[in-house]
């Protein structure tokens, strides 16, 4: 072969050389910089990879939270046993409802008030006509802990024509369920059988039968097409007379008139119609519905916006073509969150067609704040949802969307694997230990009228200071109000009302009481106003306003309402601005000096100048004097008094770049020592005192001692902790005064626990809730930031995973 190549004039070495050159050219073509079109393709591939990872994680999560086949089979057998038990309950003949004690055991009481007694109302018990499964479980949309909803169709003979009036239907329903509860306890099919309230509605008790790893919820409904009809239950009709509703002169509305009972009517309608999710739509979006239910549970919103409501909302989005079955799971989930924010529930939406024979959206808007109607037009799915609950849902949806758009965050973890805690979720929580005086607002017996009144009152009082809020009951007879503040308006010192002669002036004075006063403003106008910061800290203004409104309009005693933020208001000494003013003066003096190299920046590196020191230093008075109240300790050897201690505040001067810096470290140190001497001589002696040392320049000014060091380009390239402190201080100082106060609380708490700490490390830990707030929003009060700091210390797996405080927003997941 070699002989043949030689005859043709081709050498072996030259052929190998050409092959090597061709290979290098091929490699160079492969390693060229990508063009703009190629870069966009790479980004598309990254997005598709992220979407695929989301799908994989979601499939694993759904597999974990959806009931298994074995559990489904076990539940099916249990339902057959329940049906057999219900059919074997003995019949109770016609009896007076007020004499329920005659046919119920002494230890069994109905979960509903039976006073005052209804006249001519009787009760019988017969086995239910039908037992059917409804809700999420038969459609495979239920999540663990598994709950199975059973609907019992009550017998026709139980009802009379007037049962929809004056709580008769609800009393018969409660007594019927009480009889069933007694016999289910005797059967020992379940570990426990207890009563609860359907979505907190005190009109509708339900039976919760708990087994080992699942529970069966037993509901009851009237038979369709009998005495209870839809036409008698529109939202504008009254079915509770004034004497039964407890309407008095103190109750909103006209005393003596029969008020509208929209929630009373809606509770009967929901039992009567018992809607279900359309199977075709639910199957197409079943995975999205399961994820939405997990999301609602992690955000503690399932009590106000139930899984059934979110399922019907998904059905509505399919109907109006905002969703389609071909969408990816991540896109579909994000589209649902966007729709929750954008769709106007206050104007009302409906699943069905409007008709003159059916109640319209406008009819429901007269009695409900949020309107989402079913196909019939009679049921408002969100009749129990208030404005503040919807705004809280939208707030959480907006926070979740922000976390999904943050490429540096594992959004799946923040959305579905991180439960929200009330003490970290809200900027402040107001506790009311006594709400008995507010019970007069509950005219329909639903049990949540007090919460609605408190929510509306606080919304009116705080206005644009408030972003979201929630109200929940506490034991034994109290309420808790969680508030999320608007950071741009929360600490506004004054509320400006209408002009003195404007139509709304009288209403403004009535609402604010003695706090309202006339004030003249810079434009010459005289307006009603309320001033809040005369005797309260700025960050406590919203809580002060809410507690004032509760005492004025709710009749709450001053000692029965207290704010969580106010508890720690006296822990820290007040911040002193004299140190920062002295540093700013030193900064201007150093920048104005004539030095061989221009001073680019003068930046602090200590906790005191960052505003995060738990106890800010106070100035010494005079060069040889001492701070008022300071104790001078006698020396052990001579007995003479020692000089009062004055902590030094570290400061770093960054000089103009220059190529004349020496290369060796000893030479650099000598140049810096010469610069310290030149800097001290240039600063002079009055009104400050400077002392150059080999490693720094000490400057005494306004009673504070500063330790000034110089940073050269070599220090900047080394990226050591000492050289990173100026940049760190600048970034942390930019987080604002709320962060600074929460960092002071964190440092104070650690010192009280006798934990040895490094101030910069404590500041970074305290900054984590502000730099990486997900799944929450950025804390709006110092106490909220401090509580999240404690939650981080308690729950982060320090031995398994490092904590990376990402100050610059670097996408570590892609880099």
Secondary structure by P-SEA (a helix, b strand, c coil): caaaaaaacccaaaaaaaaaaaaaaaaaaaaccccaaaaaaaaaaaaaaaaaaaaaaaaaaaaaacccaaaaaaaaaaaaaaaaaaaaccccccccccccccccccccccccccccccccbbbbbccccccccccccccccccccbbbbbbbbcccccccccccccaaaaaaaaaaaaaaaaaaaaaccccccccccccccccbbbbbbbcccbbbbbbbbccccccccccccccccccccccccccccccccccccccccaaaaaaaaaaaacccccaaaaaaaaaaaaaaaaaaaaacccccccaaaaaaaaaaaaaaccccccccaaaaaaaaaaaaaccccccccccbbbbcccccaaaaaacccbbbbcccccccccccccaaaaaaaaaaaaaaaaaaaccccccccccccbbbbccccccbbbbbcccccccccccccccaaaaaaaaaaaaaaaccccccbbbbbccccbbbbbbbbccccccccccccccccccaaaaaaaaacccbbbbbccccbbbbbccccccccccaaaaaaaaaaaaaccccccccccccccccccccccccaaaaaaaaaaaaaaaaccccccccccccccccccccccbbbbbbcccccccccbbbbbbcccccccccbbbbbbbbbbccccccccccaaaaaaaaaaaaaaaaaaaccccbbbbbcccbbbbbcccbbbbbbbbcaaaaaacccccaaaaaaaaaaaccaaaaaaaaaaaaaaaaabbbbbaaaaaaaaaccccccccccccccaaaaaaaaaaaaaccccccbbbbbcccccccccc
